[in-house]
Amino acid sequence: GDEGVALWQWLMVLASADPKARDITQTMLQDMVLEPFSRWFGGEQAHEKALQFMILASGITLYRQLYPLPGLFPKMDASLKLWLSASFQSLVDGA
């Protein structure tokens, strides 16, 4: 749920301040998120698409939780939802 997402975000933010924790977090992101996404995407640009997907997903989640600007929180604007959907879908479709 939202609590799990918020905890994950805080752990990542806090880990960035400590070199050992940051290394552990980076390894976990590589092994548990980036590599599986890359395999799922497959193909020549799999790594790049996986990074783009991660950046888009993390960014929107981070902003909604830490900086709940109007249009993002509590309810996301319909136009933003459409843009996000199209952005994610274009990565999946290979556009």
C-alpha positions as CSV (number, residue, x, y, z in Angstrom):
1,G,0.0,0.0,0.0
2,D,0.9,3.6,0.3
3,E,2.7,3.0,3.6
4,G,5.1,0.6,2.0
5,V,5.8,3.0,-0.8
6,A,6.4,5.8,1.6
7,L,8.8,3.7,3.7
8,W,10.7,2.6,0.7
9,Q,11.2,6.2,-0.4
10,W,12.3,7.3,3.0
11,L,14.8,4.5,3.3
12,M,16.3,5.4,-0.1
13,V,16.5,9.1,0.8
14,L,18.1,8.3,4.2
15,A,20.5,5.7,2.6
16,S,21.8,8.3,0.3
17,A,23.5,10.1,3.2
18,D,25.6,7.1,4.2
19,P,28.1,5.6,1.8
20,K,27.6,2.0,3.0
21,A,23.9,2.3,3.0
22,R,23.9,3.9,-0.4
23,D,26.0,1.1,-1.8
24,I,23.6,-1.5,-0.4
25,T,20.6,0.4,-1.8
26,Q,22.3,0.8,-5.2
27,T,23.0,-2.9,-5.3
28,M,19.5,-3.8,-4.3
29,L,18.0,-1.4,-7.0
30,Q,20.3,-3.0,-9.6
31,D,19.5,-6.6,-8.6
32,M,15.9,-6.3,-7.7
33,V,14.6,-3.6,-10.0
34,L,16.8,-2.6,-12.9
35,E,18.0,-6.1,-14.0
36,P,14.5,-7.7,-13.9
37,F,13.0,-4.7,-15.7
38,S,15.8,-5.0,-18.3
39,R,15.1,-8.7,-18.9
40,W,11.4,-8.0,-19.1
41,F,11.9,-5.3,-21.7
42,G,14.5,-7.3,-23.6
43,G,16.1,-6.2,-26.8
44,E,18.9,-3.7,-27.6
45,Q,17.6,-0.8,-25.5
46,A,16.3,-2.8,-22.6
47,H,18.6,-1.2,-20.0
48,E,17.8,2.3,-21.2
49,K,14.0,1.6,-21.2
50,A,14.3,0.1,-17.7
51,L,16.0,3.2,-16.4
52,Q,13.5,5.4,-18.0
53,F,10.6,3.4,-16.5
54,M,12.3,3.5,-13.0
55,I,12.9,7.3,-13.2
56,L,9.4,8.0,-14.3
57,A,7.8,5.8,-11.6
58,S,10.1,6.9,-8.8
59,G,9.8,10.6,-9.7
60,I,6.0,10.6,-9.7
61,T,5.9,8.6,-6.5
62,L,8.4,10.7,-4.8
63,Y,6.7,14.0,-5.7
64,R,3.3,12.7,-4.7
65,Q,4.6,11.6,-1.2
66,L,7.2,14.3,-0.4
67,Y,6.0,17.4,-2.3
68,P,2.2,17.0,-2.8
69,L,1.8,19.8,-5.3
70,P,-1.7,20.7,-6.6
71,G,-2.5,18.5,-9.5
72,L,-0.5,15.6,-8.0
73,F,-2.2,15.2,-4.6
74,P,-4.6,14.3,-3.2
75,K,-6.1,13.6,-6.6
76,M,-4.0,13.6,-9.8
77,D,-5.2,15.7,-12.6
78,A,-6.7,13.8,-15.5
79,S,-4.3,15.3,-18.0
80,L,-1.3,14.2,-15.9
81,K,-2.7,10.7,-15.6
82,L,-3.1,10.5,-19.4
83,W,0.5,11.8,-19.9
84,L,1.9,9.3,-17.4
85,S,-0.1,6.4,-19.0
86,A,1.1,7.4,-22.5
87,S,4.7,7.7,-21.2
88,F,4.7,4.3,-19.6
89,Q,3.0,2.7,-22.5
90,S,5.4,4.2,-25.0
91,L,8.3,2.5,-23.1
92,V,6.5,-0.8,-23.1
93,D,5.5,-0.5,-26.8
94,G,9.0,0.5,-27.8
95,A,8.2,3.9,-29.1
